[in-house]
């Protein structure tokens, strides 16, 4: 079975603001979806992708924060991920998003988080993330809750980015 690239929704799209539903039964269809999401993410290229970004309102995210050339990829598939602990210490990263191409903004988040999720085999897992992995897992879980990184920015900046995305969507529609 070859993984398939899926189209990524571009903000503003109402599906990006909706709450994703928990995955009830892990089946082969969901495993294929996860593989497709990894293929889509790597092709984009990005370091994380949430199912709502491809129009599927289920609690599934994929990520891989290994970016260095020649490094072994470390893909992570998370069904029903949740943050169960977060540090008081924060970190600031300039975040971007595959649904908001070529737009970036500094977002402050907890520097370290502990997440719990179900892996592709149906096993409950738990791990603590720091650095870029911590930022990425929080960013992707936000997607499952209908929240975008631009929601952390000042209103003027958020409106400017939204207008740029509306213009980009109009241009793509003409092509």
C-alpha positions as CSV (number, residue, x, y, z in Angstrom):
1,X,0.0,0.0,0.0
2,X,1.6,3.3,-1.1
3,X,0.9,6.4,0.9
4,X,-0.9,9.1,-0.9
5,X,-0.4,12.9,-0.7
6,X,-3.6,14.7,0.3
7,X,-4.5,18.4,-0.3
8,X,-3.8,20.7,2.6
9,X,-6.6,23.2,3.6
10,X,-5.6,26.8,3.5
11,X,-6.7,29.3,6.2
12,X,-9.4,30.7,6.3
13,X,-11.4,27.4,6.1
14,X,-14.2,26.8,8.6
15,X,-12.9,23.2,9.1
16,X,-9.7,24.5,10.6
17,X,-11.7,26.2,13.4
18,X,-13.7,23.1,14.4
19,X,-13.1,20.7,17.3
20,X,-11.9,17.3,16.1
21,X,-13.6,14.2,17.5
22,X,-11.7,11.4,19.3
23,X,-10.7,8.3,17.4
24,X,-13.0,5.5,18.8
25,X,-11.7,2.4,17.0
26,X,-8.2,2.2,15.5
27,X,-8.6,0.4,12.2
28,X,-6.6,0.0,9.0
29,X,-8.4,3.0,7.4
30,X,-7.0,5.2,10.2
31,X,-3.5,3.7,9.8
32,X,-3.6,4.4,6.1
33,X,-4.8,7.9,6.8
34,X,-1.8,8.4,9.2
35,X,0.6,7.1,6.5
36,X,-1.0,9.5,4.0
37,X,-0.6,12.4,6.4
38,X,3.2,11.6,6.9
39,X,3.6,11.5,3.1
40,X,1.8,14.8,2.8
41,X,3.8,16.4,5.6
42,X,7.2,15.3,4.3
43,X,6.3,16.4,0.8
44,X,5.1,19.9,1.9
45,X,7.7,20.0,3.5
46,X,6.7,20.3,7.2
47,X,7.4,18.9,10.6
48,X,3.8,18.4,11.7
49,X,0.3,17.8,10.3
50,X,-3.1,17.4,12.0
51,X,-6.0,15.6,10.4
52,X,-8.2,18.7,10.3
53,X,-5.6,20.3,8.0
54,X,-6.6,17.7,5.3
55,X,-10.3,18.1,6.1
56,X,-10.7,15.2,8.5
57,X,-12.1,16.2,11.8
58,X,-10.5,13.4,13.9
59,X,-8.0,13.6,16.7
60,X,-4.9,12.4,14.8
61,X,-1.5,14.2,14.4
62,X,1.8,13.3,12.8
63,X,5.1,14.9,13.4
64,X,8.8,14.5,12.8
65,X,11.1,17.3,14.0
66,X,14.3,15.7,12.6
67,X,15.2,18.2,9.9
68,X,19.0,17.9,9.4
69,X,20.0,16.5,6.0
70,X,21.2,12.9,6.4
71,X,19.6,12.4,9.8
72,X,17.3,9.4,10.3
73,X,13.6,10.5,10.2
74,X,11.8,9.9,13.5
75,X,8.1,10.0,12.5
76,X,5.5,10.0,15.3
77,X,1.9,9.1,14.8
78,X,-0.5,10.2,17.6
79,X,-4.1,9.2,17.9
80,X,-6.1,11.1,20.6
81,X,-3.1,13.0,21.8
82,X,-3.5,15.1,25.0
83,X,-1.1,17.2,27.0
84,X,-1.1,15.9,30.6
85,X,1.6,18.2,32.1
86,X,3.3,21.4,31.0
87,X,6.3,23.3,32.5
88,X,5.9,26.8,34.0
89,X,9.0,27.7,32.0
90,X,8.2,29.0,28.5
91,X,10.0,29.2,25.2
92,X,9.4,31.3,22.1
93,X,9.5,29.9,18.6
94,X,8.8,31.5,15.3
95,X,6.0,29.2,14.2
96,X,4.7,28.5,10.7
97,X,1.9,26.3,9.5
98,X,1.2,24.3,6.3
99,X,-2.3,25.7,6.3
100,X,-0.9,29.3,6.4
101,X,2.0,29.1,3.9
102,X,5.0,31.4,4.1
103,X,3.6,33.3,7.2
104,X,5.4,33.1,10.5
105,X,4.9,34.5,14.0
106,X,6.6,34.2,17.4
107,X,4.5,32.1,19.8
108,X,5.2,31.6,23.5
109,X,4.4,28.1,24.8
110,X,5.4,25.9,27.7
111,X,9.0,24.8,27.1
112,X,8.3,21.2,28.1
113,X,5.2,19.1,27.9
114,X,4.2,15.6,28.7
115,X,1.7,14.1,26.2
116,X,-0.3,10.9,26.2
117,X,-1.6,9.3,23.0
118,X,-2.3,6.0,21.3
119,X,0.2,4.8,18.7
120,X,-0.5,3.1,15.4
121,X,-0.6,-0.3,17.1
122,X,-3.2,0.8,19.6
123,X,-0.8,1.0,22.5
124,X,-1.1,3.9,24.9
125,X,2.1,5.9,25.1
126,X,3.4,8.8,27.1
127,X,6.5,10.9,26.7
128,X,7.9,14.3,27.6
129,X,8.9,16.7,24.8
130,X,11.3,19.6,24.9
131,X,12.6,22.2,22.3
132,X,11.1,22.1,18.8
133,X,9.3,18.7,19.6
134,X,7.4,20.4,22.5
135,X,6.4,23.4,20.3
136,X,5.3,21.1,17.5
137,X,3.2,18.7,19.6
138,X,1.4,21.7,21.2
139,X,0.9,23.4,17.8
140,X,-0.6,20.2,16.3
141,X,-2.9,19.5,19.3
142,X,-4.1,23.1,19.0
143,X,-5.3,22.2,15.4
144,X,-7.4,19.4,16.9
145,X,-9.1,22.1,19.1
146,X,-9.7,24.5,16.2
147,X,-6.9,26.8,17.2
148,X,-4.2,28.2,14.8
149,X,-0.8,29.7,15.7
150,X,-2.0,33.1,14.5
151,X,-4.6,33.0,17.3
152,X,-1.7,33.7,19.6
153,X,-0.6,36.8,17.6
154,X,-1.8,40.4,18.1
155,X,-5.2,41.1,16.3
156,X,-3.6,43.4,13.6
157,X,-1.0,40.9,12.7
158,X,-3.6,38.1,12.6
159,X,-5.9,40.1,10.3
160,X,-3.0,40.9,8.0
161,X,-2.0,37.2,7.7
162,X,-5.7,36.2,7.2
163,X,-6.0,38.8,4.3
164,X,-2.9,37.4,2.7
165,X,-4.3,33.9,2.9
166,X,-7.6,35.0,1.4
167,X,-5.7,36.6,-1.5
168,X,-3.6,33.5,-2.0
169,X,-6.8,31.3,-2.1
170,X,-8.3,33.6,-4.7
171,X,-5.2,33.4,-6.8
172,X,-5.1,29.6,-6.5
173,X,-8.8,29.4,-7.5
174,X,-8.0,31.3,-10.7
175,X,-5.1,29.0,-11.7
